[in-house]
């Protein structure tokens, strides 16, 4: 699998994009920088989009993606929780902010939405996809995506600590997880359901206790203006764990 980080941060600027992963050019996870990073043709080549939760920086490009498919007379398949479906249908595709592309056009809606159930594997665009609940401020699932060759990655999405139950259900070669804030904002991170470097270290120690190994670790969703501070602290965490940790950036590619 080739993973391209279209967006690796939680805030957009000229240099940073909101979180969005693209697998083998056909499967996207979250839509923070989806349309802004792809040509119209590349957007229409997508076979499916997985959304982790309803927060705006993760779903923001879904309406513009839907408009592209609407104009081309085709559909894009979107998968997520009931909570995300209700948010899209009530707020974004409500006929006031944007047309209801969940129903338009009636004969072939631009967005074909499938509600996923936690811990239930779906076959999507040739991949086995397992949604696993994580600890965030709203209903959120991470996704373990396994290729036909059996190679697996797990993207936690936005999450705070307390993931021992989550680790019971996944066995990735690559773990893509968030570190939103540096350690000095640990109280804010805990309240909002996010990670700091030290919180990540604790979760990785738990992962190793549960699974007996550590996967390759990649961090995303950093607050850009705090990234230098996060980077220093992540280096210390990597040394403590005895394993490298990669901080993702826009345009980075990773082979699994």
C-alpha positions as CSV (number, residue, x, y, z in Angstrom):
1,X,0.0,0.0,0.0
2,X,1.1,3.5,-0.8
3,X,-0.1,6.1,1.7
4,X,0.0,9.8,0.7
5,X,-0.5,12.4,3.3
6,X,-2.6,15.0,1.6
7,X,-3.1,16.9,4.9
8,X,-1.2,16.2,8.1
9,X,-2.3,19.0,10.4
10,X,-5.3,20.3,12.2
11,X,-5.3,23.8,10.7
12,X,-5.0,24.9,7.1
13,X,-2.5,27.5,5.8
14,X,-0.3,27.9,2.7
15,X,2.0,25.3,4.1
16,X,-0.3,23.0,6.0
17,X,-3.5,21.1,5.2
18,X,-6.2,19.5,7.4
19,X,-5.9,15.8,7.9
20,X,-6.5,13.5,4.9
21,X,-4.8,10.2,3.9
22,X,-4.9,8.7,0.4
23,X,-4.2,5.0,-0.1
24,X,-3.2,3.8,-3.5
25,X,-5.0,6.8,-5.1
26,X,-8.4,5.1,-4.6
27,X,-9.2,5.1,-0.8
28,X,-9.3,8.3,1.2
29,X,-9.5,8.5,5.0
30,X,-10.9,11.8,6.3
31,X,-11.5,14.7,4.0
32,X,-9.7,17.7,5.4
33,X,-7.5,18.4,2.4
34,X,-9.1,16.0,-0.2
35,X,-10.3,18.3,-3.0
36,X,-7.7,21.0,-2.4
37,X,-5.0,18.4,-3.0
38,X,-6.3,16.5,-6.0
39,X,-7.2,17.3,-9.6
40,X,-10.8,16.8,-10.7
41,X,-9.7,13.6,-12.5
42,X,-7.9,12.3,-9.4
43,X,-11.0,13.0,-7.3
44,X,-13.2,11.1,-9.7
45,X,-10.7,8.2,-9.5
46,X,-11.6,7.7,-5.8
47,X,-13.5,4.5,-5.1
48,X,-14.4,5.3,-1.4
49,X,-13.9,7.8,1.4
50,X,-13.8,6.7,5.1
51,X,-14.7,9.4,7.6
52,X,-13.7,9.0,11.3
53,X,-15.9,11.5,13.0
54,X,-18.0,14.6,12.5
55,X,-15.6,17.4,13.3
56,X,-15.2,19.9,10.5
57,X,-11.5,19.6,9.8
58,X,-12.2,15.9,9.0
59,X,-15.3,16.3,6.8
60,X,-14.9,19.7,5.2
61,X,-14.1,18.7,1.6
62,X,-17.0,16.2,1.4
63,X,-19.4,18.8,-0.1
64,X,-17.0,20.0,-2.8
65,X,-16.2,16.3,-3.6
66,X,-19.9,15.6,-3.9
67,X,-20.3,18.6,-6.2
68,X,-17.6,17.2,-8.5
69,X,-19.2,13.8,-8.7
70,X,-22.6,15.5,-9.2
71,X,-21.3,17.4,-12.2
72,X,-19.8,14.3,-13.7
73,X,-23.0,12.3,-13.3
74,X,-21.3,9.7,-11.1
75,X,-21.2,8.7,-7.4
76,X,-18.7,8.5,-4.6
77,X,-19.0,5.9,-1.8
78,X,-18.6,7.4,1.7
79,X,-18.4,5.2,4.8
80,X,-18.7,6.2,8.4
81,X,-20.8,6.1,11.6
82,X,-24.5,6.9,12.0
83,X,-23.3,10.1,13.9
84,X,-21.4,11.3,10.8
85,X,-24.3,10.5,8.5
86,X,-26.7,12.5,10.7
87,X,-24.3,15.5,10.7
88,X,-23.9,15.5,7.0
89,X,-27.6,15.2,6.3
90,X,-28.7,17.7,9.0
91,X,-26.0,20.4,8.5
92,X,-24.0,20.2,5.3
93,X,-26.4,18.5,2.9
94,X,-29.5,20.2,4.3
95,X,-30.5,22.1,1.2
96,X,-29.4,25.4,2.8
97,X,-25.6,25.2,3.0
98,X,-25.4,22.7,0.2
99,X,-27.7,20.6,-1.9
100,X,-28.7,17.2,-0.5
101,X,-26.2,15.1,-2.5
102,X,-27.2,12.1,-0.4
103,X,-30.4,12.1,-2.4
104,X,-29.6,14.1,-5.5
105,X,-29.9,13.3,-8.3
106,X,-32.7,10.8,-7.3
107,X,-31.7,8.2,-9.9
108,X,-28.0,8.2,-8.9
109,X,-27.1,10.3,-5.8
110,X,-23.6,11.9,-5.9
111,X,-22.9,10.5,-2.4
112,X,-23.7,6.9,-1.6
113,X,-23.4,6.7,2.2
114,X,-22.9,3.4,4.1
115,X,-23.2,3.4,7.9
116,X,-20.5,1.2,9.5
117,X,-20.8,-0.7,12.7
118,X,-17.8,-0.8,15.1
119,X,-15.8,-4.0,15.0
120,X,-17.5,-5.2,11.8
121,X,-15.2,-5.7,8.8
122,X,-16.3,-4.3,5.5
123,X,-14.8,-5.1,2.1
124,X,-14.2,-1.6,0.6
125,X,-12.5,-0.9,-2.7
126,X,-10.5,-4.2,-2.4
127,X,-9.4,-3.6,1.2
128,X,-10.6,-5.1,4.5
129,X,-11.6,-2.2,6.7
130,X,-12.2,-2.6,10.4
131,X,-13.7,0.4,12.3
132,X,-12.6,0.5,16.0
133,X,-13.9,3.1,18.5
134,X,-11.4,5.5,20.1
135,X,-11.5,8.1,22.8
136,X,-12.4,11.5,21.5
137,X,-14.9,14.3,22.4
138,X,-17.5,13.0,19.9
139,X,-18.2,9.5,18.5
140,X,-15.0,8.6,16.6
141,X,-13.7,5.4,15.0
142,X,-10.2,4.6,13.8
143,X,-9.7,2.4,10.8
144,X,-7.5,-0.7,10.3
145,X,-7.1,-1.1,6.6
146,X,-5.6,-4.3,5.3
147,X,-4.5,-4.8,1.8
148,X,-5.2,-8.0,-0.3
149,X,-1.6,-9.0,0.5
150,X,-2.4,-8.9,4.2
151,X,-0.4,-5.7,5.1
152,X,-2.3,-3.6,7.7
153,X,-2.2,0.0,8.9
154,X,-4.3,1.5,11.7
155,X,-5.2,5.2,11.7
156,X,-6.5,6.2,15.1
157,X,-8.0,9.5,14.0
158,X,-8.4,12.1,16.7
159,X,-8.1,10.4,20.1
160,X,-7.1,10.8,23.7
161,X,-5.5,8.2,25.9
162,X,-7.1,5.0,27.2
163,X,-6.8,2.9,24.1
164,X,-6.0,-0.5,25.7
165,X,-9.3,-1.9,24.5
166,X,-8.7,-0.5,21.0
167,X,-5.3,-2.3,20.9
168,X,-7.0,-5.6,21.5
169,X,-8.6,-5.4,18.1
170,X,-5.8,-4.3,15.8
171,X,-2.4,-5.6,14.7
172,X,-0.9,-3.0,12.3
173,X,2.5,-2.9,10.7
174,X,2.1,0.9,10.7
175,X,0.2,3.0,13.3
176,X,-0.8,6.5,12.2
177,X,-1.9,8.5,15.2
178,X,-2.4,12.0,16.4
179,X,-0.2,14.3,18.5
180,X,-2.1,17.6,18.5
181,X,-0.4,19.5,21.4
182,X,2.9,19.7,23.3
183,X,3.1,18.4,26.8
184,X,2.5,21.8,28.4
185,X,-1.1,21.6,27.2
186,X,-1.7,18.1,28.6
187,X,-4.8,19.2,30.6
188,X,-6.4,20.8,27.5
189,X,-5.5,17.7,25.5
190,X,-7.1,15.4,28.0
191,X,-10.3,17.5,28.2
192,X,-10.6,17.6,24.4
193,X,-9.6,14.0,23.7
194,X,-6.2,14.6,22.1
195,X,-2.7,13.4,22.5
196,X,0.6,15.0,23.6
197,X,4.0,13.3,23.2
198,X,4.0,12.0,26.7
199,X,0.4,10.7,26.4
200,X,1.5,9.0,23.2
201,X,4.4,7.3,25.0
202,X,2.1,5.9,27.6
203,X,-0.2,4.5,24.9
204,X,2.7,2.9,23.1
205,X,3.9,1.2,26.3
206,X,0.4,-0.2,26.7
207,X,0.4,-1.3,23.0
208,X,3.6,-3.1,23.5
209,X,2.3,-4.8,26.7
210,X,-0.9,-5.9,24.9
211,X,0.6,-6.9,21.5
212,X,4.2,-7.8,22.3
213,X,5.7,-5.4,19.7
214,X,5.6,-1.8,18.5
215,X,4.5,-0.9,14.9
216,X,6.1,1.8,12.8
217,X,4.7,5.0,14.2
218,X,3.7,8.1,12.3
219,X,2.1,11.2,13.9
220,X,-0.4,13.6,12.3
221,X,-2.9,16.4,13.3
222,X,-0.2,18.6,14.9
223,X,-1.0,22.2,15.7
224,X,1.4,23.9,13.2
225,X,2.6,26.8,15.3
226,X,3.5,24.3,18.1
227,X,5.1,21.7,15.9
228,X,8.7,22.6,16.7
229,X,8.0,22.0,20.4
230,X,6.1,18.8,19.6
231,X,9.0,17.6,17.4
232,X,11.5,18.0,20.2
233,X,9.3,16.1,22.6
234,X,8.6,13.3,20.1
235,X,12.3,12.7,19.7
236,X,12.6,12.1,23.4
237,X,9.6,9.7,23.3
238,X,11.2,7.8,20.4
239,X,14.4,7.4,22.4
240,X,12.6,6.2,25.4
241,X,10.6,3.6,23.4
242,X,13.7,2.6,21.4
243,X,11.8,3.0,18.1
244,X,11.7,5.8,15.5
245,X,8.6,8.0,15.2
246,X,8.0,9.9,12.0
247,X,6.2,13.2,12.0
248,X,4.1,13.4,8.8
249,X,4.0,16.4,6.5
250,X,1.9,17.3,3.4
251,X,2.9,15.3,0.4
252,X,4.8,12.6,2.4
253,X,4.4,9.1,1.1
254,X,4.8,5.9,2.9
255,X,4.9,2.3,1.7
256,X,3.3,-0.4,3.8
